Structures are given as structure tokens and as C-alpha cells.
Amino acid sequence: MNSVRLSHPLRSVGIASALALTLTAALPASAALSAPGAVAPNAAVVYEAESAAISKGQVDSNHAGFTGTGFVNYDNTTGSYVEWTVNASQAGPATLALRFANGTAVNRPMDITVNGTKVATAKAFPGTGAWTTWQTTTLAVTLKAGANTIRATATTADGGPNVDHLSIDAAPDPGGPGQPAGTPAGINGRLKVEGTKLVNKYGKPIQLRGMSSHGTQWYGQCLTTGSLHALATDWRADVLRVSTYVQEGGYETDPRKYTDLVHRMIEEATARGLYVIVDWHQLTPGDPNYNLARAKTFFTEIAQRHRNKTNLLYEIANEPNGVTWAKIKSYAEQLIPVIRQQDPLTPVLVGTRAWSSLGVSDGSTENEIVSNPVNATNIMYTFHFYAASHKDEYFNVFSRAADKLPLFVTEFGTQNAAGEGANDFNNAQRYLDLMAAKKISWTNWNYSDDHRSGAVFTPGTCNTDTSWAGTSRLKPAGVWVRDRIRTADDFPTS
């Protein structure tokens, strides 16, 4: 969301647990890695593929970046597999993560079975760009007490990808470190993307609802212990989006200050059981590649420090504009591996063309993404809308795209594309009804006392830090969105 937005054309969008897991010859997550920069998943136990049972494959070490002493190179044949034996002291849910590389352009799908039961059919293992480029794909499963067998079997004549290791999430707190029981993050645990849905630790699709901050360089005073307590308990929000502008007096002026502010917001939100979207709020220039080096530095530190947490999402490009989808895709494919080196499991949110309008504000549609998706796993694409400006054309593309792509609305307002003017609550409700039906998560712009109608608090509220709860200090848009955040969540756990 721009601070003013008037420069945008009218069409623009504003904008452990009880499982104690062991394996013969298993490698602890803290073990030394075979190559510089290779990072094993943190808060997980790692089981090397070279120590597992192998059928129609061999252990190789000729491609850098693996953990342990090597990786399994599947034979180019259907039915080749790697099988691990895992002992669980108690039955319960677990997250499996397979680290792999595929230097071809051809998907090498595999069936995943647990104790002889197929839990994933022809799970995709797409090309990673090079045999030395390793990625991680995850799967929620249930393990029984005692011995468990986990097998990854190639389903095509091309065989499987190169498999480095299997890791199993063994976080001691079922809801994640530091997250209170009964809170959104405490109930749902680590999230991941399956198909077009964001699912919880039980593998069930969920919808998160919450608020986005305004730019922290202008409205950091609106993010206090009192305001965050109200957001979590009075508003009953699920998620906080922390918007770190890169330019406009933000991150580039003092990287240390604004990175530390994000660290603090993550800790504050975590203590209250909220999910946190770490929003890299690039806007001007509109090409995210301009800030690629800064983004690598920022997200490396954030991911490295908070990779044990299970309540984060990384939004790597707020609103790309004046740039092609191909360039946005290239940016994402350069940045995501840097994040994955530190944190292989947290979902990544990728901005879309023309102020995250899925290209609509530039006369395009979702098809440019569907036909040329980002080459990465566990990602979602963002869509932003402002109800008074973005009518049927935007709504129809959004509705159609939601059946093809995993979407997260990280920013919306009930006003015009500048975040100001009269509220169109009817059109906004139409969007919210669609998002509820399709389990699309959202955060509203914005949790501040900016003078525009899109800021929820009346001017001066953030200077007092006393009257956060209730509706007495809310503008009409604030009353409206608070009511919709406060409605009961639907978080399935079985």
C-alpha cells in the first residue's frame, strides 16, 4: 500500500511434541554438512537417504550441496525407491520433508507411502534448475507408535529425483515454540501449501483473517504491547502482517533498525499466538529485482533467527508494478533458494504483476502465472483489492484464479485504490464471502491511525496507547472489519 497512491492509475490495485523419533544411522540436525552453505532443516530430525534401504538406485556425491555423505541417485525406471525406518515413541501427527534436486526440466513424481499406505500419489518433484540446487517439499502424515516405514517410489520411467534426506518435524510444542495453547498458531501449528489451499499441521485447509500494519517507518507507534494485545484478544485476529517498506524512508535508510523492529514484532506476535506475515514492502521502484540484494540480506537474517518458529509466512514482494511477470518470477526464483537455505519449511508469498492484481491492472489475467508458475514449492501468490475501485473484472479473475492457484490476499480495503474515500462495504462483503467459501486467507489494510479512511483508528489514537479495545476509537471501516475478524474461526483438527 502506497502512502498516498494518487500516482497510481485508477485501474491499479492498492496496495518435541510427544514424538521422539529415532532412526538407525540417523544424522542429528546439528551435524556438520558436507558442503558450505548446505543447511539441514532446523527443529527436525534428519535421516540421510544414503543410510536408508535403496532399490534400483545408488549413492553418489558428485553434486555439491548435499548433507551427510551423499545422496541417492534413482535409476531411470519406474518402481525405484528409497525406504526409511523410523521409530516413534508415541502415535501422532508429523511433518515429513524430502530434500531433493532435479536438474532436468521434467517433473519426476513419486508415490509416498507410510507403513504401506499411500499418503501421496505421484507427488510432484519438479525441476530445480540444476543438480546442485536443492529444494524441500513437505507432507503431513500420522505415525504410529513404534517402527514406521516411509518409502518414496518413482512412478515414471525417468525415475525419481536425487534425494538428499528425509526430515521429520519433532518440535517439542505441538503448536510451535512459544505459542500459547488455544491460539490460532497454537491450534494450527506450522502451515504449508497443498494444491490451492493453505493447510494446518493436520493437513486441513484453513483461512486466516487479520490486519496489516501500515509502514513501520511512519506508524511504528501503532504497534505496541497494548495494540497487539487488543488485536489478539479483542479483535480475535489470527494473523498480523508487518509491513517493512524498502524505500520511502524505510529499510534502505537504516537496515539494522528496521530488521530489529521486525524481530521484535515477530516475538510479540508469537507470544500472543498470532501468525506473522513478514512483508517486504517494495513498491517504488516497482521491479523487485532492484532490491534483490537487500531482500537476500534481510530474509537471510529473518529466516536464520526464526526458523524454529512455526507461525511465520514470508511475503517477498508486496506490489510489483511496471514490470513483467517473467521478471517477477526470476526474482522469486533467485530469492526463495536463499530463504530455503535457512528455513526449508515456512510458506513463501509471491507478489503478482500490476500491484498484485494477478496482472489485471495491466490488462492481463491469471493465465500468465498458470502457464509459467514460479519454480518452487510451498508458495502462494498474492492478490490485493480495494472494493470501491476493483469491481467485476477483478472479482471474476480472482474467483477463477483461486481454483487454479494458491492465493493469499495480503492486502485489501473497503475504499478506493488509494485507500481513501467512501467505503464500498457491499462489494467488500462480496469478496469476503468468496474468500470464506474458498478458504482464502486475508489481511486488511491497515492497523494505524493514518488520516485516510482505510486506517482503522481515528487520528491520534496511536499517541495515547490506552484505548485500543472496543470501537470507540475506530473509523467506520475499522468497525466493519473488526466485526468480520471477530467471527468464529473454523480450524479443523481431525
C-alpha positions, 0 to 999 in steps of 0.5 A, a space after each residue: 500500500 502506497 502512502 498516498 497512491 494518487 500516482 497510481 492509475 485508477 485501474 491499479 490495485 492498492 496496495 518435541 511434541 510427544 514424538 521422539 523419533 529415532 532412526 538407525 544411522 540417523 544424522 542429528 540436525 546439528 551435524 556438520 554438512 558436507 558442503 558450505 552453505 548446505 543447511 539441514 532443516 532446523 527443529 527436525 530430525 534428519 535421516 540421510 537417504 544414503 543410510 536408508 534401504 535403496 532399490 534400483 538406485 545408488 549413492 553418489 556425491 558428485 553434486 555439491 550441496 548435499 548433507 551427510 555423505 551423499 545422496 541417492 541417485 534413482 535409476 531411470 525406471 519406474 518402481 525405484 525407491 528409497 525406504 526409511 525406518 523410523 521409530 516413534 515413541 508415541 502415535 501422532 501427527 508429523 511433518 515429513 520433508 524430502 530434500 531433493 534436486 532435479 536438474 532436468 526440466 521434467 517433473 519426476 513424481 513419486 508415490 509416498 507411502 507410510 507403513 504401506 499406505 499411500 499418503 501421496 500419489 505421484 507427488 510432484 518433484 519438479 525441476 530445480 534448475 540444476 543438480 546442485 540446487 536443492 529444494 524441500 517439499 513437505 507432507 503431513 502424515 500420522 505415525 504410529 507408535 513404534 517402527 514406521 516405514 516411509 518409502 518414496 517410489 518413482 512412478 515414471 520411467 525417468 525415475 525419481 529425483 536425487 534425494 538428499 534426506 528425509 526430515 521429520 518435524 519433532 518440535 517439542 510444542 505441538 503448536 510451535 515454540 512459544 505459542 500459547 495453547 488455544 491460539 490460532 498458531 497454537 491450534 494450527 501449528 506450522 502451515 504449508 501449501 497443498 494444491 490451492 489451499 493453505 493447510 494446518 499441521 493436520 493437513 486441513 485447509 484453513 483461512 486466516 483473517 487479520 490486519 496489516 500494519 501500515 509502514 513501520 517507518 511512519 506508524 511504528 507507534 501503532 504497534 505496541 504491547 497494548 495494540 497487539 494485545 487488543 488485536 489478539 484478544 479483542 479483535 480475535 485476529 489470527 494473523 498480523 502482517 508487518 509491513 517493512 517498506 524498502 524505500 520511502 524512508 524505510 529499510 534502505 535508510 537504516 537496515 539494522 533498525 528496521 530488521 530489529 523492529 521486525 524481530 521484535 514484532 515477530 516475538 510479540 506476535 508469537 507470544 500472543 499466538 498470532 501468525 506473522 506475515 513478514 512483508 517486504 514492502 517494495 513498491 517504488 521502484 516497482 521491479 523487485 529485482 532492484 532490491 534483490 540484494 537487500 531482500 537476500 540480506 534481510 530474509 537471510 537474517 529473518 529466516 536464520 533467527 526464526 526458523 524454529 518458529 512455526 507461525 511465520 509466512 514470508 511475503 517477498 514482494 508486496 506490489 510489483 508494478 511496471 514490470 513483467 511477470 517473467 521478471 517477477 518470477 526470476 526474482 522469486 526464483 533467485 530469492 526463495 533458494 536463499 530463504 530455503 537455505 535457512 528455513 526449508 519449511 515456512 510458506 513463501 508469498 509471491 507478489 503478482 504483476 500490476 500491484 498484485 492484481 494477478 496482472 489485471 491492472 495491466 490488462 492481463 489475467 491469471 493465465 500468465 502465472 498458470 502457464 509459467 508458475 514460479 519454480 518452487 514449492 510451498 508458495 502462494 501468490 498474492 492478490 490485493 483489492 480495494 472494493 470501491 475501485 476493483 469491481 467485476 473484472 477483478 472479482 471474476 479473475 480472482 474467483 477463477 484464479 483461486 481454483 487454479 492457484 494458491 492465493 493469499 490476499 495480503 492486502 485489501 480495503 473497503 475504499 478506493 485504490 488509494 485507500 481513501 474515500 467512501 467505503 464500498 462495504 457491499 462489494 467488500 462483503 462480496 469478496 469476503 464471502 468468496 474468500 470464506 467459501 474458498 478458504 482464502 486467507 486475508 489481511 486488511 489494510 491497515 492497523 494505524 491511525 493514518 488520516 485516510 479512511 482505510 486506517 482503522 483508528 481515528 487520528 491520534 489514537 496511536 499517541 495515547 496507547 490506552 484505548 485500543 479495545 472496543 470501537 470507540 476509537 475506530 473509523 467506520 471501516 475499522 468497525 466493519 472489519 473488526 466485526 468480520 475478524 471477530 467471527 468464529 474461526 473454523 480450524 479443523 483438527 481431525 
